[in-house]
Amino acid sequence: MLKTSIQNFRVHVRDPLYRNSYFWVADMAAVGFFGMLYWFLAARLEVPGTVGLATSVAGTLTLISVLSRVGLDVLLLRNLPRASPGQFRRMFNHAMLIAGALSVVGALVAYFLLPRAAPELLPLASGGMALLVFTIFALTWTENFLLESALAASRKTVWIFAKDVAQGLLRLPLLWVLAPDFGAVGIIVAYFFPSLLTVALLIGKVLPAVVPGYSFGLAWGGIELRFLSSLAANYAVALVNNLPVSVGSLVILWRFGAEATALYYVLWMVGSLTLMAPVALARSSLVEMARKSETKAPAYAKPLLISGALAACVFVVALVVLPLFGTHYAQGGMLALLPFALAALPAVFQQLRIAQLRAAGQDAALLAIVGLAIGGFLLLIATAPIQVEFIGWLYFVSISVAAVVGRFIPVHATFSE
């Protein structure tokens, strides 16, 4: 029986869908772990005001990256699996050119406008070198996520995992060396410089080995006009998915005050980790649908089992970790975190349906199912008579409703060209 179980497990992990999903889950966990460790160490090395300046700049660079990708990351994930080496090179390089140009423009705008909106940032925005470094980091951080799509489309999520682990390991000694002497600037450089190194290495060495004939260079014509509808829909989805943190935090601040907002932010950051498996499985499913030119989702039994098991693990770890943030953040305990873990199950149906709609090119339906989940959640937190520590139950309800509605949306049987 043991031998049979081992053989079945080997067959399971050889399946590209699950192998790449596991590496993607491992990557998300590694990013979360190293991220918390990095900012915990930064808080130990510097005063809160200095760390606050650094997080403001880091958040700005992340926002520039989200806005600059304009849905290109999902477009690559959907179309590169079917591309010939020549098409791969043109499409990927063209996407890098478009997103890179937008990130540079975004960096220039942010560099000159943010210090006027937040005078505390003025000391960081002085001189041409600061502008150059800020622009390079914005460009690199944007290309980092397009590179992940290219590697995932090639069924090489192991390299995404390796990249982010390397970045996490490099950041810690850099932070230790730079933060004491350079303050907020040192924290920012220590965080983003490793991404510059790893992205350059992967584009220059790894991607040509993964995709024979690939070479980096300026290219035009890989992203065709017929992709505009898909780009717009996926861009809108990316923006909507960021609303619980941005708009949601403002709603909580308006209703309950600053302390409740801090609790909400921590609960959302920790609780959303329970959705690692559904998201990873949906991304890998989209790649496999593209390779097979179909819109058929995998059977739900294994994804539900995997997602439930991983959500339970995150739930247990979170119960231990959350009190470390302070007694204020441990309010609600199990009841605060349980709904996020339970939401992983309906999220499997919702996320796999999203992958199918992307494969079928049903952009309006895609926006509807994502908008229903996030919009419903925001509406509930703005109106429901509930304490902040139980806000996760509203998220569970929103995801469940979106999953049910998604089941009634018919999916085209053919992969959209």
C-alpha positions, 0 to 999 in steps of 0.5 A, a space after each residue: 500500500 505504501 509503495 502504491 501511495 508513493 507511486 501515485 504521489 509521483 504521478 501526481 507531482 509530475 502533472 504540470 498543473 499540480 507541479 507548477 501550482 505547488 511551486 507557486 504556492 511555495 513561492 507565495 509562502 516564501 514571499 510572505 515569510 521573507 517580507 514579514 521578516 524583512 520589515 520586522 528586522 527593519 523595525 528593529 534597526 530603525 525608528 518607526 518614522 524612518 520605516 514609515 518613509 521606506 514603506 511609503 516609497 515601497 508602496 508607491 513603487 508597487 502601485 507604479 508596477 500594478 498600473 504599468 502592467 496594464 494586464 500584460 502579465 495575464 495576457 502573457 500567461 494566457 498566450 505564451 504557452 501556445 506561442 512558437 519561440 519566435 512569437 514568444 520572443 516578440 510578444 514577451 519583449 514587446 510587453 516588456 517594452 510597453 510596461 517598461 515605458 509606462 513604469 518610467 513615466 509613472 516613476 517620473 510623475 511620482 518622483 516629482 508629485 509625491 514630495 509635494 503631497 507628502 513633504 516628509 518624502 522631500 529628503 528622499 527626492 533630492 538630486 539626479 541620482 535619487 531620480 535615477 535609482 527610483 526609476 530603475 527600481 520602478 522599471 525592474 519591479 514591473 518587469 519582475 512580474 512579467 518575467 514571472 508570467 513568462 516562466 509560468 507559461 513555460 511551466 517553470 514556476 520553480 524558477 519563480 520560487 528560486 528567484 523570490 527566495 534568492 531576493 529574500 535571502 539577499 535583502 536581509 544582509 543588505 538591510 543589516 549593512 545599509 539601514 544603520 548608515 542610510 536610514 530610509 534610503 538604505 531600507 529601500 535600496 536593500 529591498 529593491 536592489 536584489 530584484 534588479 540582480 535576479 531579473 537581469 540574471 533570469 532574462 539573460 541566462 535562464 529564459 534563453 535556456 527555457 525557451 530555445 532561441 529567446 534573446 532579449 531586445 527591443 521589439 514591436 508588434 508582438 502585442 496586437 490590437 485584437 488583445 486590447 479587450 483582454 488587456 482592458 478586462 484583466 487590467 480592470 480585474 487587477 485594479 479591483 483586486 487591490 480595492 480591499 486593501 486601498 478602499 477597504 482600509 479607508 472604509 474601515 477608517 471612516 466607520 471604526 477609526 485608526 486602530 480598527 484600520 490597523 487590525 483590518 489590514 493585518 487580518 486581511 494580509 494574514 487571512 488572504 494567504 489562505 487563498 494561495 492554493 486556489 489562486 495558484 491552481 487557477 493560474 496553472 490551469 490557465 496555462 494548461 488550457 492554453 496549451 491544450 486550446 480548451 476551456 475545460 477546468 480540472 476536476 474539483 476534488 483535488 483542488 478542493 482537497 489541496 486548498 482546504 489542507 493548505 488553508 488549514 495549515 495557514 490558519 493554524 500558523 496564523 493563530 500562533 503568529 497573530 498574537 506576536 503583532 500585539 494583543 490588539 491584533 489578536 482580537 477575535 482569535 479563531 473567529 477572526 481567521 476561520 472565515 478566511 480559511 473557509 473561503 478557500 473552498 468556494 474560492 476554488 470554484 470562483 478562481 477556476 471559473 475565472 481561469 475558464 472565462 479568461 481562456 474563453 475570452 469572456 471579458 464581461 463575465 470575467 469582470 462580473 464575477 470578480 466585481 461581484 466578489 470584491 464589490 459585494 465585500 466592500 458594500 458589506 463592510 460599509 453597511 453591515 452591523 458587525 465588529 472589525 474582528 469578524 470582517 472575514 465572515 463578510 469576505 466568506 459570504 462575498 466569495 461564496 456568492 460569486 462562486 455560486 453565480 459563476 457556476 451559472 455563467 456558461 463558458 464557451 467550449 473553445 479557446 478564444 484566439 
